[in-house]
Amino acid sequence: MTKILPDGMPEIYEMKTITYRGKVVFEKVVMSAQFKRFPKFFQEDEACFLFLTKGAFQFRTPTNLLSFREGDAMLAKCGNYFFEEVTTNPHAPAAVMSAVGGYFQPEIVKGFFNTDLSIQTFQRNFDTTKLDVEPLMRSFVESIDYLLDHPALADPDLVANKMKELLLLLSKSEQATSINDFVASLFVPFEYDFKEIIQKNLYANLTLEEYARLCNCSIATFKRKFKEHFDESPARYILMKRLERSAQMLSIDSMPIGVIAFESGFDNVSNFNRAFKKHYQQTPSEYRLS
């Protein structure tokens, strides 16, 4: 069984999965590390554990951008996120990224422990967190990697025990008061402030569709809520904020104009120059010298 991956997903070189009750619960993927951005590949109601065995990526949540490199691990609660490449250098040599993941669906893990998933007493304040990969966790990942390479060994009882083991290890890592509370907390979506999501991602070169995804709403709803909060259309507000940032950087920083364009959220220098001149009646170079 293979997950249906979203549009824009980089080339997949290898994918191995272990299923339980018809759901992918463990997975190893080897893929190209050359991509710009794509939505998370786990489902809306899943929580995800991921251990990066090779390569690097950035992980954008609605209010944070985390960096992961070989040997790092993360735990992501259910929510809307993006994977992003670490480098934007188009001339960089081809790179490979590989990872081992574990996925938790509420209908499956609910049966593992005597817990009511409506319990919310363990409220660790995060949507995605970088984990401390101690020896026990590293040994666990190696055991899952072995099972993925030898699927005949992965009978349902063993897979269920491995899922329980991972949940227990994660609950200890997160210092939960009990495994029941930790399991319940995985499926309680993190609450975001709409305005904070916008302010945290003003210079990320996101499309309106990607902003809407981070805000967990349709394009139409996103535009309506944006107007309510900022009294301006999202396209104009975001453009003005990016131009203001670029003008400030041109005034106080000697970095190349191309870098300023990128740091201000523009996808290329031509678009930046055109928008800047239209608004300020000067090219960025002229503005810097004025």
N, C-alpha and C positions, 0 to 999 in steps of 0.2 A: 504493500500500500504506500502511495506517495502523496504528500500534501499538495494541494493546489496552491501554487505560488502566484503572487500578484504580478501584474504587469510591471516591467522595469527591473525585475529580479535579474541579477547578474547570471552569467553562464554557470550551470551546475555541472561539475565534473564527476561527482560521486554522491550518492545519497543512500543511506542504509537506515532502516527503521525497525522498531519493535512495537508491536501493537498489543493492546489489552482491551478485550471487549469491543473490538472494532475501532478503537481509537489509537492514534500514534501517541505513545507515551515516552519513548526514547528514540533519539535520532542522531545520526552523524552525517554531516554535510561537508563536502569539499567543493569550493566554488571560487570563481574569479573574484579578486579583491578590487577590481576596477569597476566602480559604479559611483553614481552621484548620490542617490537617495532612493530608498524603497520602503514601503510600509512593513511593519513587523509581519513575520510569516506565521505566527501562532494566532489562534482564533480569539474572538472578542471575549469569551468568558474563561479563557485559559490563563493560568499563571505559568511562567516559564523560568526554568533554570538553564543557564548556558555557560559552558566552560570552553574557553577559546584555546584550542590546541596549536593554532598557527595563524599568523597574520595580525591584523588590527582593524578596528572599526570604531566609529562613534555612534552613540545611541541617544537619539533625541526624544525626550519626553515633553509633555506640554510646557514644562517650566525649567528644564535642565538639559544639559548636554554632557554626557559622560563618555570618557575615552577608555577603551579596553584593548589590551595587547596580550600577546601569547602568555598563557599561564594565569590570566585573570578569569574571574567568574562573576556572573550577575544573577540576581533574582528580580524578575519583573512581574508585578501584579497585573491583573487584567486592566487593559487600558489601550489607548491609541499612541503608538510610537513609530519612529523611523530609524532604520539603519542608515548610516552615512559613511562615506569613505573618509579615511584619515587625510589623504593628500588630494589636492586638486590639480596636480602636475600631470598634464596629458602625455608628457614625454617620459614619465617614470616607467621602468621596466614592468612587464606583466607580473602580478603578484597573485598568490593563492591564499585563501582564508579557509580554515577548517575549524569545526566546533562540534562538541557533543552536547546535546540538549535533553532536558527532561520536561514534559508537559503535564500539567495538572488540570483535569476537568472536574468541576464540582460533583458531577453525578458519579464519578469514579471514586475520588478520594473520600467522599462522604461515607462510603461503606467501610473504609479502613479503620475508622476510629469511632468511639462512642461520642459523637459530637453533633451538635445542631449548628449548621453553617450560618445560622442567623446570629450566633454569639459574636459579640464584637468587643470583648473586654481587652483583647490584645490589639492595640491601635498603634503599631509602629508607623511613624510618620514618613512614609516614602511611597513612591510609585515604582521606582527601579533603584536598586542598590548594588554597589560593588561588594563582593563577598571576600572575606579572609579565607584563602584557600589553604587550610591547614592539612597535615598529613592524612587524616581520615577522609577528608573530602577528595583529595587527590587519588587515594587508593580506590575510592568509590567510582570515580570517573574512569579509572583504568579498568575496573571490573565491567562497567557498562560498555566501554569500548570493545572489550573482549567478547561480550555477548553479541554486540552488533556485528562482529566479524564471524561469529559462530551461532547463527540464529536457531539452529536445531536444539541448542541447550536452553533456549528461552521459553520454557513451558509457563503456563499461566500462573502457577503458584510461585515460581521463582521471580517472575516479572512483578507480581503483586508485592512480594517481599522487598524487592529492590526499590519499588516506589515508596513503600513505607520507610525504608532505610534512608532514602534521600530526604523525605519530609522530616524525619527525626534529626538528621544532620543539620538541615536548614533551620529547624526550630532552635537547636542549640547555638548555631551561629548567630541567630538573631536574638538570642537571650529571651526567648518567649517563656512565660511562666508555665505554660503547658503546651503539649502538642495539639490539644483540641483548640485552644485559642489561636495558635499559629495557623492551623489549617483554615479556621474560619476567617482569619484576617486576609488570606490570600485572595479571597473573592469579594472583598469589600472595596469597590473602586475608590481611588483617591479623589478627594474633592478639590477642584481647581477654581480659581477666580478667573473669569473671562478676561478681564483687563490685564491681569498678570500674565496670562498666556501670550497675549499680543505683545506686551512690553518685553517679555523675555525672548521673543523671537523676531523682533523688528528687523534685525540685520542678518537673518539666516537665509535670505534668498529663497523663501518658500513661495509657492504658488497659493492662490486663494483656496484652491481645493485642498492643499496640504494644511493651511491654517484651519480650514473647516474640520478636517479630520482630527487635528490636535484638540480642537474644541468640542469634538464629538457631536457635530451637527451637520446638517445639509448645507449646501452653498446658500440657498435662499434664507435659511434660518441664521446662518453665520452673518450674512450681509445685514439682516434686520437687527440682530443683536449688536453688531458693530456700530450701526447708526445710532442705536439707543445709547450706547456707552460713550461714543466719541463724537457724535453729531457730525459725522463726515463719512464718506464712502471709504471702504477699506483700501482700495487702490490708491486714492489720493492721499489719505492719511499716512500710509506706509511710505509712499514715494517721498512726501515732504519730510518725514522723519529721517529717511535715508539721506536725502540731500542736505539736511541740516547737519547730520553727523559728518558727511564728507566735507562740507564747508569748514566745519570746526577743525577737522584733521588737517585740511590744507593750510589752515592758518597757523597751526602750532607744530606740525609734524613734517619732517623732511622725507618721509617714506615715498616710494614711487607711486605715481597716480594710479597705476594698475592695481597695486596692493590696496590703496585707499578705496578704490571702486569695489573690490571684493569684500573688504572689511565693512563697508557700508551696506552690503546686501545686494549689489548689482551683479548680474551674471556675466557681463563682459564690459570692456572698457568703452566700446562704441556706444552701447546703450547709456552708460554712465555719462559720457561726454555730451551726448545729445540732450539728455534730461537736464543735466547741469546747466548747459548753455541756455536752454529754453527758459529755465527758472531764474537764473542769475544774470543773463545777458552777457556772460563771459564764459570762456572755456575754463576748465579747471586750472590749466597752466596760467592763464591770464589772472584768474582770481588769486592764485598763490602769489603772484608778483605785485598785485595791487596793494 
